[in-house]
Amino acid sequence: MNIIWQYLDKRNGAICALQDYNSMQHIIDHTDEEIANVSDRMTSLGSPGLSDMPKSPSNPQANENRIIAGIDEIDVLRERYRQAVEYMDWFQPAWAALSEDERYVLSEFYWKEDDNQTEALYNLCEHFAIERTSVYKKKNRALAKLALLLFGK
């Protein structure tokens, strides 16, 4: 499935694509570690639980089940990584085509952790020394340009 199908409405799709950037970057940065952790869990022996209670009959396929579950989890991680790389290949050229000011405006509005647009608005007013309505217009122009670069006409 093509990554573009996840963002059908162009304006909202551009906003969602901006908001997804950090999570996709995290996936790309940490998938190798996660796969290594799953591989270690698959190949390591489980420690016995020490207690005075009698043990129930053990599952003779427990190791096989653990290996199969690990393989399934690795497959999911690799698919998630493939989708993140596809997203980055689609998003990065459009992001690079924006001017530095446009990238700054969009990152202030959509990449802040606390998701406080009022604070972003005041930061941008102070940074550009313009009023609030001008900041909103600047944001809307940058968002429209990003949507055009991502999706075309």
Solvent accessible surface area in square Angstrom, and as a share of the most:
residue,aa,sasa,rsa
1,M,167,0.75
2,N,77,0.40
3,I,6,0.03
4,I,61,0.31
5,W,157,0.55
6,Q,86,0.38
7,Y,11,0.04
8,L,123,0.61
9,D,80,0.41
10,K,83,0.35
11,R,109,0.40
12,N,82,0.42
13,G,4,0.03
14,A,0,0.00
15,I,31,0.16
16,C,59,0.35
17,A,0,0.00
18,L,0,0.00
19,Q,89,0.39
20,D,44,0.23
21,Y,34,0.13
22,N,69,0.36
23,S,59,0.38
24,M,29,0.13
25,Q,61,0.27
26,H,99,0.44
27,I,24,0.12
28,I,43,0.22
29,D,80,0.41
30,H,62,0.28
31,T,2,0.01
32,D,111,0.57
33,E,100,0.45
34,E,51,0.23
35,I,29,0.15
36,A,52,0.40
37,N,85,0.43
38,V,5,0.03
39,S,38,0.25
40,D,90,0.46
41,R,130,0.47
42,M,28,0.13
43,T,108,0.63
44,S,61,0.39
45,L,153,0.76
46,G,62,0.59
47,S,103,0.67
48,P,98,0.62
49,G,57,0.54
50,L,166,0.83
51,S,80,0.52
52,D,151,0.78
53,M,141,0.63
54,P,119,0.75
55,K,154,0.65
56,S,90,0.58
57,P,133,0.83
58,S,101,0.65
59,N,80,0.41
60,P,114,0.72
61,Q,88,0.39
62,A,50,0.39
63,N,81,0.42
64,E,101,0.45
65,N,76,0.39
66,R,77,0.28
67,I,76,0.38
68,I,102,0.52
69,A,60,0.46
70,G,5,0.05
71,I,83,0.42
72,D,78,0.40
73,E,71,0.32
74,I,14,0.07
75,D,79,0.41
76,V,98,0.57
77,L,14,0.07
78,R,141,0.51
79,E,74,0.33
80,R,85,0.31
81,Y,82,0.31
82,R,110,0.40
83,Q,65,0.29
84,A,0,0.00
85,V,52,0.30
86,E,45,0.20
87,Y,0,0.00
88,M,16,0.07
89,D,100,0.52
90,W,38,0.13
91,F,0,0.00
92,Q,67,0.30
93,P,85,0.54
94,A,7,0.05
95,W,29,0.10
96,A,72,0.56
97,A,56,0.43
98,L,5,0.02
99,S,54,0.35
100,E,133,0.59
101,D,68,0.35
102,E,33,0.15
103,R,70,0.26
104,Y,73,0.28
105,V,0,0.00
106,L,0,0.00
107,S,25,0.16
108,E,16,0.07
109,F,3,0.01
110,Y,19,0.07
111,W,54,0.19
112,K,84,0.36
113,E,166,0.74
114,D,93,0.48
115,D,95,0.49
116,N,65,0.33
117,Q,79,0.35
118,T,76,0.44
119,E,84,0.38
120,A,2,0.02
121,L,8,0.04
122,Y,117,0.45
123,N,56,0.29
124,L,0,0.00
125,C,20,0.12
126,E,146,0.66
127,H,106,0.47
128,F,43,0.18
129,A,90,0.70
130,I,59,0.30
131,E,116,0.52
132,R,132,0.48
133,T,79,0.46
134,S,38,0.24
135,V,0,0.00
136,Y,95,0.36
137,K,121,0.51
138,K,49,0.21
139,K,18,0.08
140,N,64,0.33
141,R,144,0.53
142,A,1,0.01
143,L,1,0.00
144,A,62,0.48
145,K,76,0.32
146,L,0,0.00
147,A,10,0.08
148,L,89,0.44
149,L,73,0.36
150,L,12,0.06
151,F,36,0.15
152,G,32,0.30
153,K,210,0.89
